[in-house]
Amino acid sequence: MGFVSEVLKNVEGLYWYYSIGIFIFIVLFIIIAYKTIRTPKEVMNEYKNAILEDDNGTEMR
């Protein structure tokens, strides 16, 4: 890592890439958390039980 750190130390404006990356991550995290919290329980149960159903919508045994 020493070589990479030495090379990147001399790059001007590299701070902005880190800032933009963190900003995008935080925004996406908030959006995903909001959508997850706001999803109705019935929809979550459909997602949970989807693996147990076949293509016709009936439960497999």
N, C-alpha and C positions, 0 to 999 in steps of 0.2 A: 504493500500500500504506500510505501514511502515514495516510490517513483511517481505514482498517480497523484499523490498530494503535492509533490514538487511541481509537476507539470501544470496542474490546475490552479496552483497558487498564483500564477502569473496571468491568468485569463481575466480580462476586465469584464465586469457585469455578470459574473457567474452567480452572484448573490440573488439576482432576479429569478433565475431558474429554480433555485431552492424555494424561494418565496411563492412563486406561481404553483409549484408542485404541491406544497403544503396547503395552499389555498384551495386547489382543486380537490385534494383529498378530504379536507374538512367539509367542503360543500357537498361532495358526494356522500360522505358519511352521514351528514345531517339529513339529506334527502332520503337515503335508504332507511335510516332509523325512523323518520317520520312516516314513510309509507308502511313500514312494518308495524308500527304502533297503531296506525289508523286502519289497518286491514281488519274487516269484521271477523269475528270468531268462526262463523260458518264457512267463510272462504278458507281460513286456515285449516279447518277440519277437512275440507275437500282436498286440500293439498296433502294433508297428512294421510288420508285414506286412499289417495290416488294410486299408490303403489299396490294396493290390495285388489284393485279392480282391473278387469280385463278390458279389451277395446270396446266391448258392447256396453260398458257401464255397470255390469253385474259383478258381484263379489266372487272372487275365485275361492275354491276350497282345496 
